[in-house]
Amino acid sequence: MSNTHSILIERCRKGDEKAMMRIYDLYCQGMFQVACRYLNDEDAKDAIQDSFLKAFTKLEFYTEQFSFGSWLKRIVINQCIDALKKNKVEFIESSQVQLTTLTDLDDWMFESSITKAQIIEVIDQLPLKFQVVVKLYLIEGFDHEEIASILNIPVKTSRTHLFRGKKILREQLKPFYDEARY
């Protein structure tokens, strides 16, 4: 972290509102983009406001072991997940799936003609419980232990949701495969 950044964080810890506004200005747009991966624009704005308030009141827990941006991003994602849970999104798996069926979790190769935008568009159409796990895994880069912790679910459920989301994703992308062949 840059020295200027460290000074701003330290000033925020002391309650300096100008420093807080500067940090907000530096991170607001990026964190809004993260929140929009999970929530609609209006709910994302609320989540961002709540996230910054939480971050500023919890600065004593921030250490420079991680970048401030990654620490704040985790708060934003948790805030988004909380908002989804308030809207009754259920992440708990009701049926048991054998882990032996989850053999190709790391194979995320898609036809080269399919664009990132097309993949994200299809991810956004997944059932919400699968969508959130796929985004946390594929876009945010969290592993299953982290996802399980964030969503308060068993690691097995994270793996199952990822597997099922990926299966649906591949099925939904088949028309794009066929388009590319003509």
N, C-alpha and C positions, 0 to 999 in steps of 0.2 A: 504494500500500500504506500502511496506517495506520502511524503511528509505533510503536504498541505491537507491531504485527506485525513491523516491521523489527527492533525490539529482541529479540523472541522468536527470530527467525531468526539474529541475531547471537549470541545466547546459545547457540543450538544449534550454531553453528559452533565455539564454544569448548568444546563437549562437555557443556553443562548438560542433565542428564537430565530435570529438571523442565520445562524449556522444550520439550524434545523431546516429553514427554508432553502438554503443552498443545497443541503443533502437531498431534500425533496426534489428540487429542480434537477439535480444530477441523475436521480434514479427513477423519477415518476414515469416517464414514457416507457422505459424498458420494463418496469414492473407492471405497467398497465398491459403491455403486450403479453406478458406471462399470464396475467389474470384473465385476459380475453381468450386464452386457450381453454379455459374451464368454464367461464361464465359469460353471459351476455354483457354488452357494454355498460349498462346501468349498474348491474350487480358487480361488475369488475371495478367500476369507479368506487363503489362503496367498500369493496374488499381492499382496494388500495389505500383509501383513507384510514380504514381500521388497521391495516398493516403498518402504516407509518406511525400511527398513534401507539400501537403495541411496540414497535421497534424503539421509538424514542423513550418509552417508559421502561423498557427492558435492556437498555444499553449497557447496564452493568454486567449482563451475561455475554455480551459480545467480546470476543478475543480476536486478536489479529492473526490467530492461527489460520483463519479462513478470511477470504476477502469480505468486505462489508456487503458487497453486492450479492454474493452467494448466501450470506447469512440472511439478508433481507428477502431474497428470493424464496428461501425456505419458509419464512414467515408469510409471504404472499400466498404461496401454494397452500400452506396450512389454513390460511384464512379462506381461500377458495373452497377447499375441501369442507371446512366448517359450514360455509354457505350452502354447499350441495347437500350436506347432511341435514341442514335445517329444512331443505326442500324435500326431505324424505328419500334421498337417493340411498339405496341399500347396497352396501358393498359386501355383506356377508353372503357367502356361497351357501345355497340351501341344499344342493346335492353334492355328494362326494364324487371326485374324479380320481382315477388312478394316476399317479405321477408317471407311470410308465408310458402313458399316452402323450406326455409332454416332451417329446424327444427333440423337436426342432425349434425350440424357443429362440436360439441364437441365430437362426437363418432368416434374416430380414432382407434378402435379396429380392428385388423386383425387376420386372422387365425394364430395360434401360430407356425405353420410349415413354415410360410413365413418369410424369413430372412430380416434383415434390409437392406442388400445389394440388395436384390430383390426389396424391396419397393423403395429404392433410384434410382435403375436402371429404374423403371417404372416412377418415378417422373421426371427423366431426359428426358423422352420421351413425356411428356405432352406438349401441345402448350405453347409457352414461356410465355405468359401473365398469364396463370394459374400456370405454373411451378414456376415462381418467387414468386407469392403470397403464394403458398403451402410451398415453402422453407422458406420464411420469417416467416410464421406462425408456421409451424411444426418443422423446424430445428433451426431457429434462436430464436424462442420464442416471436416474436413481436405480439402485439394485433392488432386489425383492425384499431384503431386510429393511431397507429404508422405506420402501412403499408400504410394507406391512406396518411399520411404525407410524407413518404419516396417516394412513387410513384406519389404523387400529384394527387390523385384520390379521389372520394367520398368514405366514409366508406362503403356505400352500394355496391359499385363496388368491394371493397376488399372482402366483404362477398360473393358476387356473384361469383367472380373468384375462391375463395376458395371452395365454394360449387360445382362448375362445375369441378374444378380440382380434387376434392375428388371423385366425381361421376365417372369421367374417370379413375381415379386411381383404384377404386374398380372394375370397369369393366375389366381393363387390368390385374388385379391380379387374376381374376377368374380362368384362366388356372392353376395357382399355387395352388388354393384351390382344383381343381380337381385332380392335380398330387398328392397331399398329401393324398387323399382318397384311392388311389390304392395301 
